[in-house]
Amino acid sequence: MFEIPAGYYGADQILLMLRRWFAGRTTMRFRLDPLESAARADGRHIVAARWQYREEGSSRSNVRLLFTLAPEGPVWYIREIREQK
């Protein structure tokens, strides 16, 4: 769906990617799944979400996204976003 090659991206690059993903799409629903057993051994957490959206001129689409969050001091950062197929 997103067709973005794996790699490390800076904050500005991520912002541009998110804007492209949402351009031309209307979000119908965005829901985080319960945070049960999301912790990994390395201290990161996996958070799943369901995104229902409509693209211009088409029917609704659903996608399941996985966010990897990592703590740095008191702040959590998104380290990875994947589409679960």
N, C-alpha and C positions, 0 to 999 in steps of 0.2 A: 504494500500500500504506500509506504512512505519513500521507499527506494533511496535511502541514504546510506552511503557506504560506511562500514564500521570505522571508527577512529576516534581521536580525541579532538573535541571542538571547544573553542573559547566561548565565553558568555555571549559575545556579540553574534557569533555564528549560530549559536543555539537559538537566540532570539529571532534571527532571520528565518531559521528552519520552522520554528513554531508559527510565525506569521504566515509562512507559505502553506503549512498544513491547514490552518484555519481559514485562509482566504478562499472564498467561494463555497464555504461549507457553513451550514447553520447547525449549531449544536442543539440537539433535542434533549439529551440527557448525558450527564457525566457523573458516574458514581464510583466511589472507591469501595472495594470489597473489604470485608472485616479484616482487621490486622492480626489474625490468628497466626501464630508461629512464623512470623515474617523474618525473624532474626537469623542471620547466618553466622558461622563461626568467626568470620573476619570483622564482625561488628556492624556490618552493613545490614540493611533491611530491604526486603522486596515487598513492594506495595502494588497490588493489582487494581486496575480500574476498567470499567466498561464505558465506552464512548459510543453514543448513538448520535448520528448526524445525518444531514441531508445535503447532498451536493445540488447545485443549481440544476434544475431540470431533471432530477432523478429521484428514485425512491430512497427510503431510509437505508442506512448502512450501519452495521455494528462492528466494533473492533474491540479487542481486549488488549490492553497495554500493561506492561510490567515496568515499574519504576524502581531502580536501585538507588537507595538513599544511603549516604555515608555521613557520619558525624565528623565535624571539625570543630572541636571545642563545644560551645553551646549551640552551634548552628548546624543544621542538616542541609546537605547539598544533593541535588540529583546528579548521579554519576552515570546513569544509563537509562535509556528508554527503549524498550523493545516491544514489537508487536508479537503477541502470542498467537500462533496459528493453530 
